[in-house]
Amino acid sequence: MFSYLFTFSIALAVSLLITPLIRNYAGKKGWVDNPDGRRKIHKTPIPRVGGVGIYAAVVIALLPVFLLPTDVAKYLRENLVTFAYVIGFSGLIMLIGLRDDLKDTSPWKKLAAQSLVAVLCWCAGFRILVVWAGAHVEVAGTLSLLLTVLWIVVITNAFNLIDGMDGLAAGSALFAILAILVVSVTGDYTLSALVLFALAGSTLGFLRYNFNPASIFLGDSGSYLLGFVLALISLMCSQKSTTALAIAVPVVALGLPVVDTGLTIVRRFLKGKPIFSADRRHVHHILLERGLNTRRVVTLLYGISGLFGLVSLCFINPGGKTNGVVLAVLGICVIFGVQQLGYSELHGLRTHFSRGLQNQRRLLAGGIVVEQMIEQVRKAGTMEDLLGAIGTGLEELCFSRFELVVLSDRIAVPARLGRFWEAVPLEGGGTCFRWSSPCTSCSSVLEARHGGLSFLHNNGGESPCGRCQLLKNPILQRDMHRIPVGVPALNAEYRISLPLTEADGSELGKMGLYHRVDDENPVSAISVLSRNTGSALEAALQR
């Protein structure tokens, strides 16, 4: 324990001393983050190379440990190569971030560089393993490489995404460090524990100057460094622990950056924006918009990070019977918390899926009714049977009106038309058979044609409405229209027309269906107007 406390103390002291020196030097060199009044809300230019001080403090604190007469020092000397890998790879990641701090770098170039370092880590033996029946089984080479690179890159960038407020990323990282540190000490992961003690001391010292109002920013060099070291240490612990411990503890301990990163990716994907594009829709930005000041937002998120860290410790015992319950409760709490943030993108996604499921059920039910109607139409031996089959189907499908125009004079009007039917002779020959639902009362119609959508008043006047590109058949779905200003939605319906032809191609007539705009149970117009329906009706009329 002496070696651990020694390392922590040295890292803390060095960080407290070296950070202001780096801050002043960066200020003179112009390595600062300038405010822009939008995303960067600080008042004056502030140095953004805090990662250099954190890395320097970690290295300076770890080197003297080799000289200590302790078991930890002996272990460190015996694992010099692994130690060198950790320090070397961490330095590379810090330099990648520093390059971006000094001169803007393309996101894809940074991602490529991070991925290259992650591949080097995999080659050096830092890999995701699967534990089965107490034995450590390595995942198939390619899969292991992909999972390892994905884990390192995601966690490395996660802290960069939440680094939008004074002290937020560094403080959240400190809570995650403490949680994984407990795992390392209790699990006797000596090298991991030693590195984490050094990282904790240097991060705590840096927070002295980074907490609001900050005089130096973490920068990409610092956020990348913190995320990378935690990702790498998690891999080191995973090679000596069970799968549950290896996966659950770091994921939960890093809960805040992981959740924010997941939300960011989903939000930008749904909006069709590049994943690497910047915005002001992170968790801390939403809390600021709710009226909290910077200190309160950071304090609140510190508390959440601390809770994630405490919950992660519940998974130290992989055989614990309550692990599943804890994980379920945590998931429910995260979902509830995300809902309280009120992301419009997630609300839109939820609404889309909800409507989609409802519409699919309605389309299935409508399709079944249509098939039954087609079957009865094909069996109809008389015009009375034909109209009866159509009327029954239309009533079940919630249509408001139906018109069947037959131009041929050979179709006789039956003596009994059936319920809700009427027959109107046409000038020039032919008959218009009309069916109306008993509840129909409408003064305006939205008409679907081959060219688009038109709005018709009952007086015959016509005015342009929201245009929509239609398929070969004039098909209109419920949400594909916009009712003109001044027209009551409760008093409107849309009409869909389909021509009917003889076997030789000559005109037989047409059918028109009317559906209320305000109906909450729209039918699938696509199914009703399918060629099977039209062809069945054409065949029945020509018998």
ABEGO torsion letter per residue (X at the ends): XAAAAAAAAAAAAAAAAAAAAAAAAAAAAGBBBBBAGBABABABBBBAAAAAAAAAAAAAAAAAAAABBBAAAAAAAAAAAAAAAAAAAAAAAAAAAAAAAABBBBAAAAAAAAAAAAAAAAAAGBBBBBBBGGBBBBBBAAAAAAAAAAAAAAAAAAAAAABABBGAAAAAAAAAAAAAAAAAAAAGBAAAAAAAAAAAAAAAAAAAAABOBBABBAEAAAAAAAAAAAAAAAAAAAAABBAAAAAAAAAAAAAAAAAAAAAAAAAAAAAGBBAABBBBABAAAAAAAAGBBAAAAAAAAAAAAAAAAAAAAAAABAABAAAAAAAAAAAAAAAAAAAAAGBAAAAAAAAAAAAAAAAAAAAAAAAAAAAAAAAAAAABABAAAAAAAAAAAAAAAGBABBBBBBABAABBBBABAEBGBBBBBBBGEEBBBBBBBAABBBABBBBBBAAEBBBBBAAGBBBBBBBBBBBABBBBBAAABBBBBGBBAAABBBBBBBBBBBAAGBBAEBBBBBBBAABABBBBAAAAABAAAAAAAAAAAAX
